[in-house]
Structures are given as structure tokens and as C-alpha cells.
């Protein structure tokens, strides 16, 4: 389903008018938490990060914190959506969401529209900016399909450490998701840091977990790709990791799935392929005639057809929730 909030501020952000948000250094949280307010997580929480017990950071009217960090490539910008339901004494789920090439963090916040789900669960959304002109991620190490000299896996390590130090994060409820170049980033993080990732939701780009990270542990995986994608071809080819169905089978193998997958139509435009007997859920959503787009999101001109038969964000979040450890 579409979310009505996208018709307002979301559209403003998506089409490049998000400059009304304060500059990165204006609302950045103090990177050195005050020890006088910190409460040891071992005495108050289960699975919580060192930031548990610290004050709620100052946010703007959209509940956003804009900040920077020094990491691979120099000064890196990111924003954090901190919902009203965030409790600094209760470990919160966290989702890292990576934008596509030529895009940015504000546009991806509007495009992927995860805010309603974060509001429901008191979850944190972390959206960083990539580097380059045009912007793109370096998800496989420096000089490999990205910006020369930049290693965005190192950046993710630095970013997640910063988030866990400043905020109360549930270390067993971590989602990575992204679009296109950001989908490659999300998939690479999920398989290379599988011990730290609960679920992965890449859209229009993924990575072959079975060959990229053959020692990876199971990670819940939901992937979305259109058969008419003109940017990252469904059938594979130059600049892609291979045919979508092969790379998805690689994730199924990595997740310990047994037997053949089953296909089920959703509406008239989507086929849901699901694997059974897995150590972590594994799903592929094939959009017949779909373009280089996020199912259920705002349709963008020039990138092909966007289906409304499913909402990728809703499905990814449900997969994320289903993979959470039982706290009862």
C-alpha cells in the first residue's frame, strides 16, 4: 500500500528541496557521551549497546538528527530518524538504509518510507551518504565498483560503532536495506558482517553471498527486482553479479534452505518465490515488467515501471520483525 505522508514532505525531500534541514554539523550529537549519564547496559538491558541510558539526542521537527563522522573517504554525512517512541533505556531495533547512485540520504528516506514502521516499533533509521560524483557506494572494498580509495565496509563499521555508542541499539535486531548501488551495499554488509546483521532487504541490486562471502552465517533475506530493469539487468550481464534468480539461489544456499522454491503470484504483476527449510527466511519478489524502482514507492520518471501490487518496505520490515529474537 502507499503511505499518504509521501504526498507532502516526502515529495519535497525526494525532488531535492531538503536543504531546509540543518547542515550536518549543526545538529550533530556529541561524539563523546558524558560518562556521568551513561548507565552500564549489563545492568539495565538485554542485548543493548553502550549508548543505552544516554539522553535522547536533539532532533529537528521531522525527528531527524544530522551528523558527520570521519571514516574512509574523509568526512561522511549521515542522518538518524529517532521516533517519538524511542526510549533510551530500552534497546531499539536499527535499520541502515543506503541510497542509490546519484541520490542521497534525504531522497532515500522519502523513497523507502520506513518511518511508519520505525514509529510502530520505536526503531532507529540510519541513512548515510555515499561519496563520488555522481554519488555511489564502494561496497566490495576500495577500487572495486565504487569510488577509488574508499572502502564503505570500513565506513559501515565506523558508522555502526558511532550509532551504538550514542544511542540505545538492540544488537540482535539490525536491518540493512538499500536501492541499486545501495542494494549492493546492503547485501555486501549482510554477508560480510552476518554475525551482526539480522535481516537484509536489497532492492534492484544484490550480491552473490555464496561466492562473495562463502563463510557467511544465515541472514533473513528479502529481495526485489523487475524483469524490465534497464539499469541492473534481471538476466545479468556487464556490471551485474549475475542473473537475479541465480544470485537469489545463492542466498538460499547460504541460508541453508532445503529443496526447491515455490512460486506464488501476488496480484497480476508480482511473483513471490519462497524457499523452505531455511536457517533464515529467504524470499525473492519478481516484478513482471518492473523497472529500476522500489515497489510501492513514488514512481520516478525514466527508471521504468513501479508496481503497487506490493510494498517492498512493508515486506522487508515484516521479514525483519519475524527474524527478531524472542525477548519474552
C-alpha positions in Angstrom: 0.0 0.0 0.0 1.1 3.6 -0.5 1.6 5.8 2.6 -0.3 9.1 2.4 2.5 11.0 4.1 4.6 10.7 1.0 2.4 13.2 -0.9 3.7 16.1 1.3 7.1 16.5 2.8 8.3 13.2 1.3 7.9 14.6 -2.2 9.7 17.7 -1.2 12.7 15.7 0.0 12.7 13.4 -2.9 13.0 16.0 -5.5 15.9 17.8 -3.9 14.4 20.5 -1.8 15.5 19.0 1.5 18.1 21.8 2.1 15.8 23.2 4.8 17.3 20.6 7.2 20.1 22.0 9.3 23.7 21.5 8.0 25.4 18.3 9.0 27.4 19.9 11.8 24.5 21.9 13.2 22.6 19.1 14.9 25.3 16.5 15.2 25.2 14.6 18.6 28.2 14.9 20.8 30.5 12.0 19.8 31.9 11.8 23.3 28.9 10.7 25.5 29.1 12.1 29.0 30.1 9.3 31.4 28.1 10.9 34.2 24.8 10.0 32.4 25.8 6.6 31.0 24.3 3.5 32.6 26.1 0.2 32.1 24.0 -1.8 29.7 24.6 -5.0 31.6 22.6 -3.8 34.5 19.6 -2.4 32.6 19.1 -4.1 29.3 19.4 -7.3 27.3 21.3 -7.1 24.0 21.7 -3.3 24.3 24.6 -1.2 23.1 26.9 1.1 25.2 24.7 4.1 24.3 21.8 2.8 26.5 20.9 5.3 29.2 22.2 8.4 27.4 19.8 11.3 26.8 17.6 11.4 23.7 19.6 13.4 21.1 18.2 16.8 19.9 16.1 16.3 16.8 14.6 18.7 14.3 10.8 18.9 13.6 11.0 15.8 11.4 12.6 13.8 14.3 15.9 13.8 12.4 19.5 14.2 13.6 22.0 15.3 11.1 25.7 14.3 11.8 29.1 13.6 10.4 31.9 11.1 11.1 35.5 10.8 10.0 35.9 7.5 8.1 37.1 6.0 4.8 37.0 8.9 2.3 37.1 11.7 4.9 34.1 13.4 6.5 31.0 11.4 6.0 27.4 12.6 6.5 24.5 10.6 7.8 21.1 11.2 9.4 19.2 9.3 12.0 15.5 9.2 12.3 14.7 9.0 16.0 10.9 8.3 16.5 8.9 9.7 19.4 8.6 6.1 20.8 12.4 5.8 21.2 13.3 5.0 24.9 17.0 5.5 25.7 16.7 2.8 28.3 15.2 0.1 26.0 17.4 -1.3 23.2 15.8 -0.2 19.8 15.9 -2.0 16.5 18.0 -0.2 13.9 17.8 -0.1 10.1 20.7 1.1 8.0 19.3 2.3 4.6 21.6 3.0 1.7 20.6 5.3 -1.2 21.1 4.6 -4.9 23.8 6.0 -7.2 23.3 9.8 -7.9 20.9 10.0 -4.9 21.4 11.0 -1.3 20.2 10.2 2.2 17.2 12.6 2.3 15.9 11.3 -1.0 16.2 7.7 0.2 14.4 8.5 3.4 11.4 9.6 1.4 11.7 6.9 -1.2 11.8 3.9 1.1 9.3 5.4 3.5 10.3 3.3 6.5 9.2 5.9 9.1 5.7 4.4 9.9 7.3 1.1 10.8 10.0 2.7 12.8 7.3 4.6 14.6 5.4 1.4 15.4 8.5 -0.3 16.9 10.4 2.6 18.3 13.2 1.7 15.8 16.0 3.9 14.6 16.6 4.6 10.9 20.2 5.4 9.9 20.7 6.8 6.4 24.3 7.7 5.3 25.5 9.5 2.2 28.0 7.9 -0.2 30.8 9.7 -1.9 31.7 10.4 -5.6 30.5 12.5 -8.4 28.0 11.1 -9.1 27.4 9.5 -5.7 27.8 5.8 -5.4 28.8 3.2 -2.9 32.1 1.2 -2.7 30.5 -2.0 -1.2 33.2 -4.5 -2.1 36.4 -2.8 -0.9 38.4 0.2 -2.3 38.6 0.5 -6.1 36.0 -2.2 -6.7 32.8 -1.0 -8.4 32.9 2.2 -6.4 34.9 5.3 -5.5 38.7 5.0 -5.8 40.3 4.7 -2.4 37.1 4.4 -0.5 36.1 1.2 1.5 32.5 1.6 2.5 32.6 -1.6 4.6 35.0 0.1 6.8 32.7 3.1 6.8 29.8 0.9 7.9 31.9 -0.4 10.8 32.7 3.1 11.9 29.2 4.3 11.5 27.6 1.4 13.3 30.1 1.8 16.2 29.1 5.5 16.4 25.4 4.8 16.4 25.8 2.1 19.1 27.9 4.5 21.3 25.4 7.4 21.1 22.1 5.5 21.1 20.5 2.5 22.7 20.6 -0.1 20.0 19.4 -3.7 20.1 22.5 -5.5 18.8 20.4 -8.5 17.7 17.8 -6.5 15.7 19.8 -4.9 12.8 18.4 -4.4 9.3 20.4 -3.4 6.2 18.4 -2.3 3.1 19.1 -0.2 0.1 18.3 0.7 -3.5 20.5 -0.1 -6.6 24.1 0.8 -5.6 22.8 0.9 -2.0 21.3 -2.6 -2.6 24.8 -3.9 -3.4 26.0 -2.2 -0.2 23.3 -3.7 1.9 23.9 -7.2 0.5 27.6 -6.9 0.9 27.3 -5.8 4.5 24.8 -8.6 5.2 27.0 -11.4 4.0 30.4 -10.0 5.2 29.1 -9.0 8.6 26.5 -11.7 9.0 27.2 -12.1 12.7 25.9 -8.6 13.3 23.0 -8.4 10.8 19.5 -9.8 11.4 17.9 -9.2 8.0 18.7 -7.8 4.6 16.3 -6.1 2.2 18.1 -5.0 -1.0 16.1 -3.7 -3.9 17.2 -3.8 -7.6 20.7 -5.0 -6.8 22.2 -7.7 -4.6 25.4 -9.7 -4.3 26.1 -13.4 -4.6 26.5 -14.4 -1.0 27.6 -17.9 -1.8 30.7 -16.7 -3.7 31.3 -13.2 -2.1 31.1 -14.5 1.5 31.2 -18.3 1.4 31.6 -18.5 5.2 28.7 -16.2 5.9 26.1 -17.2 8.5 22.4 -17.1 7.8 20.7 -13.7 7.4 17.0 -13.3 6.7 16.8 -12.1 3.1 14.0 -10.4 1.0 14.9 -9.2 -2.5 13.0 -7.3 -5.2 13.8 -7.0 -8.9 11.9 -6.1 -12.0 12.2 -8.1 -15.2 12.5 -5.0 -17.3 15.1 -3.3 -15.2 17.3 -1.4 -17.7 20.0 -0.4 -15.2 20.7 -3.7 -13.4 19.5 -6.3 -15.9 17.4 -9.2 -14.5 19.2 -11.6 -16.7 22.6 -10.4 -15.5 25.4 -9.2 -17.7 28.1 -6.5 -17.6 28.1 -4.6 -14.3 25.9 -7.1 -12.5 26.8 -10.0 -10.2 24.8 -12.4 -12.4 21.2 -13.4 -13.1 18.8 -12.5 -10.3 17.5 -16.0 -9.9 21.0 -17.4 -9.6 22.1 -14.9 -7.0 18.9 -15.4 -5.0 19.5 -19.2 -5.1 23.0 -18.4 -3.8 21.4 -16.7 -0.8 19.1 -19.6 -0.3 22.1 -22.0 -0.3 23.9 -19.7 2.1 20.9 -19.7 4.4 20.7 -23.5 4.5 17.5 -23.8 2.5 16.5 -27.3 1.5 14.5 -28.3 -1.5 13.2 -26.3 -4.5 11.5 -23.0 -4.0 7.8 -22.4 -4.6 6.3 -19.5 -6.7 3.1 -17.7 -5.8 1.5 -14.8 -7.7 0.7 -11.6 -5.8 -1.8 -9.5 -7.8 -1.2 -9.5 -11.5 2.4 -8.2 -11.6 4.5 -10.0 -8.9 5.7 -13.5 -8.3 6.8 -14.4 -4.8 9.5 -17.1 -4.8 10.0 -18.6 -1.3 12.4 -21.2 -0.1 11.6 -23.6 2.7 13.5 -25.4 5.4 15.9 -22.5 5.8 18.0 -21.4 8.7 16.9 -17.8 7.9 13.9 -16.9 5.7 14.8 -16.4 2.0 12.4 -14.7 -0.5 12.6 -13.2 -4.0 9.9 -10.9 -5.4 9.9 -10.8 -9.2 8.1 -7.8 -10.7 6.9 -8.7 -14.1 7.7 -5.7 -16.4 9.1 -3.8 -13.4 11.8 -1.2 -13.9 14.7 0.0 -11.8 12.4 1.0 -8.9 11.2 0.4 -5.4 7.9 -1.5 -5.3 5.2 0.5 -3.6 7.1 3.8 -3.7 6.8 7.0 -5.6 7.1 6.4 -9.4 10.2 8.1 -10.8 10.3 9.1 -14.5 13.0 7.4 -16.6 13.5 4.4 -14.4 10.7 2.2 -15.6 7.5 0.9 -14.2 6.8 0.8 -10.4 4.3 -1.7 -9.2 1.7 -1.1 -6.5 0.8 -4.8 -6.0 3.3 -4.9 -3.2 5.2 -2.5 -0.9 8.8 -3.6 -0.6 9.3 -1.5 2.6 6.3 -3.2 4.3 7.5 -6.7 3.3 11.1 -6.0 4.3 10.1 -4.7 7.7 7.8 -7.8 8.3 10.8 -10.1 7.5 12.9 -8.0 9.9 10.3 -8.4 12.7 9.9 -12.1 12.1 13.7 -12.6 12.5 13.9 -10.9 15.9 14.9 -13.0 18.9 12.2 -13.6 21.4 12.6 -11.3 24.4 9.7 -12.8 26.3 
